[in-house]
Amino acid sequence: MSPNQLTPEQVHQQKQALLDSLNAEIARRGDASSDASTRSSPSPEGEPRGTIRTHNEIDASDASNPASILFGDLLSPYTLEEGRAYKRHKNLSATSDASAEQYLKTVNPMRHGFQTYVAILECADKLEVIRNDANAKYKLPDTVAKTAQDYAQVAILAPNVKNYRNPKDGSKMEIAIAGAMRTVGVAQLPPTFETGRCEVLNKVLGKACIDKRCHIKTEVSKSVANSNVKVDIATLTRSCIGASPVKASAALYQRIAFIRKVAVECQEAAAVLPDVAGGTKTAKDDAFWLEVDKKLALWRLTFSPSQMQIMVEKIYTEDITAYGDADAAIPITAMRDLEDWLATLNKTMETL
């Protein structure tokens, strides 16, 4: 046997010496850092060395160790059987079940992570499609749609409307009316950040404004079409109000008298023609209301507020002379007695 070769007995002795040295170092460190009751004591050769703990003590120590909680399961393999048992407790479609099985069989961590990320992106895309579809199919609740129509009619018949058409500065009448609805606290309106749903509300308001303008123009035009039939201002105003919640007032009488004067002066723009269905169709609606807005703008440019009031009263007096006294049987409401929501709308339309 050469000097470099060791017998099995010599190998065993050297290994034992190393182990003894290791155990001695462990015991020394334990003596320096541990309480006497938990110190390790040398064990007979062949016996376990170090602190002896029961299974319960080991489990309790692991439970209090965050690293054990976070990474304990990662250190042990997750078997196909465990995964399939977990799946059985979930309500998956056949397609999803097959995808889960494929994912379960994947052992490459990078592939696992990428598949998870792609699945998240797919869910995000589907949620976006659902959200867009919901917005596209959004419909105002019936009560909100009816309320919007009422507010639009009240707005168009506000006694001091500044413009009947959208102003040239780009502001929109329907947006102003929607703002007034929010101010008075109308329920179930779409929030302002849901722009798609707000556009649905604006369209309902815009159409109601057009319908009310057409109705007013039709009633006013009919009242001047036949010189043999006199329609007093109270009756005409009542016809313009129709079934809307507008309250007749002296100020509204004066505004309707002003509109009737424009209709007399611009009869072509105020023409009412039959439509293909045999009913009536208001022709050149834009032209008529643009004429009204032009005259109102000219008045604001020419007269002070007090002078404008004098001119309004003059036109009202002329209307009484031409069409007779206002029907006293039709009640009117003082502006100071209007409900808050009506007053808010009137103020909104004055400043549009």
C-alpha positions in Angstrom: 0.0 0.0 0.0 1.5 3.4 -1.0 1.7 6.2 1.6 -0.9 8.2 -0.3 -3.5 5.5 0.0 -5.6 5.2 3.2 -7.2 2.2 4.6 -11.0 2.3 5.3 -10.3 2.5 9.0 -8.1 5.6 8.5 -10.7 7.3 6.3 -13.3 6.7 9.0 -11.0 8.1 11.7 -10.3 11.3 9.7 -14.0 11.8 8.9 -14.8 11.3 12.6 -12.2 13.8 13.6 -13.6 16.4 11.3 -17.1 15.7 12.6 -15.8 16.1 16.2 -14.2 19.4 15.3 -17.5 20.6 13.7 -19.5 19.6 16.7 -17.1 21.2 19.0 -17.4 24.5 17.1 -21.2 24.3 17.1 -21.2 23.6 20.8 -18.9 26.6 21.4 -21.1 29.0 19.4 -24.1 27.6 21.2 -22.6 28.3 24.6 -21.8 31.9 23.6 -25.3 32.8 22.3 -27.8 30.6 24.0 -29.3 30.3 27.4 -28.1 27.4 29.5 -31.4 25.6 29.2 -31.1 25.5 25.4 -27.4 24.8 25.1 -26.3 21.7 23.2 -24.6 19.0 25.2 -22.1 16.5 23.7 -23.8 13.3 22.8 -22.4 9.9 22.8 -20.7 8.9 19.5 -23.3 8.0 16.9 -26.1 10.0 18.5 -27.7 13.2 17.2 -25.9 16.3 18.3 -27.2 19.9 18.9 -30.6 21.1 20.2 -33.2 18.4 20.2 -36.8 19.6 19.4 -40.1 17.9 19.2 -42.2 18.0 16.0 -44.6 20.4 17.6 -41.7 22.8 18.4 -40.4 22.6 14.8 -43.8 23.3 13.4 -44.3 26.2 15.7 -40.9 27.6 14.7 -41.7 27.3 11.0 -45.1 28.9 11.4 -43.5 32.0 12.9 -40.8 32.2 10.2 -42.0 34.4 7.3 -39.5 32.7 5.0 -41.0 29.3 5.7 -44.5 30.7 5.1 -43.5 32.3 1.8 -41.1 29.8 0.3 -41.9 26.5 2.1 -44.3 25.3 -0.6 -42.0 26.5 -3.4 -39.3 24.1 -2.2 -41.5 21.1 -2.6 -42.8 20.0 -6.0 -46.5 20.6 -6.9 -47.6 17.4 -8.4 -50.1 16.8 -11.2 -52.3 15.0 -8.8 -52.5 18.0 -6.5 -53.2 20.3 -9.4 -56.0 18.1 -10.7 -57.5 17.7 -7.3 -57.6 21.5 -7.0 -59.2 21.9 -10.4 -62.0 19.5 -9.5 -63.2 22.1 -7.0 -63.5 24.8 -9.6 -66.2 25.4 -12.2 -64.2 25.6 -15.4 -65.3 25.3 -19.0 -63.9 22.5 -21.1 -61.6 25.0 -22.9 -60.4 26.5 -19.6 -59.9 23.0 -18.1 -57.7 22.0 -21.0 -55.7 25.3 -20.7 -55.2 24.6 -17.0 -54.0 21.1 -17.7 -51.5 22.4 -20.2 -50.3 25.0 -17.7 -50.0 22.4 -15.0 -47.8 20.2 -17.1 -45.4 23.0 -17.9 -42.3 22.7 -15.8 -40.3 25.7 -17.2 -40.7 28.7 -14.8 -40.2 31.2 -17.6 -43.0 29.6 -19.6 -45.2 29.5 -16.5 -44.7 33.2 -16.0 -45.2 34.2 -19.6 -48.4 32.1 -19.8 -49.7 33.8 -16.7 -48.9 37.3 -18.1 -50.6 36.5 -21.5 -53.7 35.3 -19.6 -53.8 38.6 -17.7 -53.5 40.6 -20.9 -56.3 38.5 -22.5 -58.6 39.2 -19.5 -57.8 42.9 -19.8 -58.7 43.0 -23.5 -61.9 41.2 -22.9 -62.9 43.5 -20.0 -62.2 46.5 -22.4 -64.5 45.0 -25.0 -67.2 44.4 -22.4 -66.9 48.0 -21.2 -67.0 49.5 -24.6 -70.0 47.3 -25.5 -71.8 48.4 -22.4 -71.2 52.0 -23.2 -72.4 51.5 -26.8 -75.6 49.8 -25.6 -76.1 52.3 -22.7 -79.6 53.7 -22.5 -80.8 56.4 -20.1 -83.2 55.1 -17.5 -86.8 56.0 -18.6 -87.3 58.4 -15.6 -84.0 60.3 -16.4 -84.9 60.5 -20.1 -88.3 62.0 -19.2 -86.7 64.4 -16.8 -84.2 65.5 -19.4 -87.0 66.2 -21.9 -88.8 68.3 -19.3 -85.7 70.3 -18.5 -85.0 70.9 -22.2 -88.5 72.2 -22.7 -88.3 74.5 -19.7 -84.9 75.8 -20.9 -86.2 76.7 -24.4 -89.2 78.5 -22.8 -87.1 80.4 -20.2 -88.3 84.1 -20.5 -84.8 85.5 -20.8 -83.1 82.9 -23.1 -79.9 84.5 -24.5 -79.6 82.2 -27.5 -82.1 79.6 -29.0 -79.4 78.0 -31.1 -75.9 77.0 -29.9 -73.7 80.1 -29.6 -70.8 80.7 -32.0 -68.3 80.5 -29.1 -68.7 76.7 -29.1 -70.7 76.3 -25.9 -73.5 73.9 -26.2 -77.0 74.4 -24.9 -77.5 70.7 -24.0 -74.3 70.7 -21.9 -75.5 73.8 -20.0 -78.8 72.1 -19.3 -77.1 68.9 -18.1 -75.0 71.1 -15.8 -78.2 72.7 -14.4 -79.6 69.2 -13.8 -76.5 68.3 -11.8 -76.7 71.5 -9.9 -80.2 70.8 -8.6 -79.4 67.2 -7.9 -81.2 65.1 -10.5 -80.6 61.4 -9.6 -79.1 58.7 -11.8 -77.2 61.0 -14.2 -74.1 59.5 -15.6 -70.9 60.9 -13.9 -69.0 63.5 -15.9 -66.0 61.2 -16.4 -68.1 58.7 -18.3 -68.0 60.7 -21.4 -69.7 58.1 -23.6 -72.8 58.0 -21.4 -72.8 61.7 -21.0 -73.0 62.0 -24.8 -76.2 59.8 -24.7 -77.7 62.3 -22.2 -76.7 65.3 -24.4 -78.3 63.7 -27.4 -81.6 63.3 -25.5 -81.4 66.9 -24.4 -80.4 68.2 -27.9 -83.3 66.4 -29.6 -85.8 67.7 -26.9 -84.6 71.2 -27.6 -85.1 70.8 -31.3 -88.5 69.3 -30.8 -89.6 72.2 -28.5 -88.2 74.9 -30.9 -90.2 73.3 -33.7 -93.3 73.2 -31.6 -93.0 76.8 -30.6 -92.3 77.9 -34.2 -95.3 76.0 -35.4 -97.7 77.5 -32.9 -96.4 81.0 -33.4 -96.5 80.6 -37.2 -100.1 79.4 -37.1 -101.1 82.3 -35.0 -100.1 84.8 -37.7 -101.0 82.8 -40.7 -104.7 83.7 -40.7 -105.5 87.4 -40.1 -109.1 86.6 -39.5 -108.3 84.5 -36.4 -106.9 86.3 -33.4 -104.9 84.3 -30.9 -104.2 86.3 -27.8 -100.8 86.1 -26.1 -102.0 84.0 -23.1 -103.6 81.4 -25.4 -100.5 81.3 -27.7 -98.2 81.0 -24.7 -100.4 78.1 -23.3 -100.1 76.4 -26.7 -96.4 76.8 -26.7 -96.1 75.4 -23.2 -98.1 72.3 -24.1 -97.7 69.5 -21.7 -94.3 70.7 -20.4 -93.9 71.7 -16.7 -93.2 75.4 -17.7 -95.0 78.0 -15.7 -96.7 80.8 -17.6 -95.5 84.2 -16.5 -95.7 87.9 -17.6 -92.0 87.7 -18.7 -92.8 84.6 -20.8 -95.8 86.4 -22.4 -93.4 89.2 -23.4 -90.8 86.8 -24.9 -93.5 84.9 -26.9 -94.7 88.3 -28.2 -91.2 89.1 -29.3 -90.9 85.8 -31.1 -94.3 86.4 -32.8 -93.0 89.8 -34.0 -90.0 88.1 -35.6 -92.3 85.6 -37.3 -94.3 88.4 -38.8 -91.2 90.1 -40.0 -89.5 87.0 -41.4 -92.5 85.0 -42.7 -90.4 83.0 -45.2 -88.1 81.7 -42.4 -91.2 80.9 -40.3 -93.0 78.9 -43.0 -94.7 75.6 -42.0 -95.0 73.1 -44.8 -96.8 69.7 -45.0 -94.5 66.7 -44.8 -94.7 63.4 -46.8 -96.8 61.8 -44.1 -99.5 64.4 -44.2 -98.7 66.1 -40.9 -96.7 69.3 -40.6 -93.0 70.0 -40.9 -91.3 73.1 -39.9 -89.2 74.3 -42.8 -86.0 76.3 -42.4 -86.0 75.8 -38.6 -82.4 77.0 -38.3 -83.1 80.1 -40.4 -86.0 81.2 -38.2 -84.2 80.7 -34.9 -81.1 82.3 -36.2 -83.2 85.3 -37.1 -84.5 85.4 -33.5 -81.0 85.1 -32.1 -79.7 87.8 -34.4 -82.4 90.3 -33.3 -81.7 89.4 -29.6 -78.0 90.0 -30.2 -78.6 93.3 -31.9 -80.8 94.4 -29.0 -78.1 93.6 -26.5 -75.6 95.5 -28.5 -77.9 98.5 -29.0 -79.8 98.9 -25.7 -79.0 99.0 -22.1 -80.9 96.6 -19.9 -83.4 99.3 -18.9 -83.9 100.4 -22.6 -84.3 96.8 -23.6 -87.1 96.4 -21.1 -88.9 99.4 -22.6 -88.7 97.9 -26.0 -90.0 94.5 -24.7 -93.0 96.2 -23.2 -93.6 98.2 -26.4 -93.7 95.0 -28.4 -96.0 93.3 -25.9 -98.4 96.3 -26.0 -98.4 96.1 -29.8 -99.2 92.4 -29.6 -102.2 93.1 -27.3 -103.4 95.7 -29.8 -103.1 93.3 -32.7 -104.4 90.1 -31.2 -106.5 91.1 -28.2 -106.1 91.1 -24.4 -104.5 88.2 -22.7 -107.0 85.6 -21.5 -107.4 86.4 -17.8 -108.7 82.9 -17.1 -105.2 81.4 -17.8 -103.2 81.7 -14.5 -99.7 83.2 -14.5 -96.9 82.8 -11.9 -94.7 85.5 -10.6 -91.0 84.9 -11.3 -90.2 85.1 -7.6 -92.6 82.2 -6.9 -91.0 79.8 -9.3 -89.6 76.5 -7.9 -85.9 76.4 -7.4 -85.2 74.1 -10.3 -87.1 76.3 -12.7 -85.3 79.4 -11.5 -81.9 77.6 -11.9 -82.7 76.7 -15.5 -83.9 80.2 -16.2 -80.6 81.6 -14.9 -78.6 79.1 -16.9 -80.3 80.1 -20.1 -79.7 83.8 -19.4 -76.0 83.3 -19.2 -75.4 80.7 -22.0 
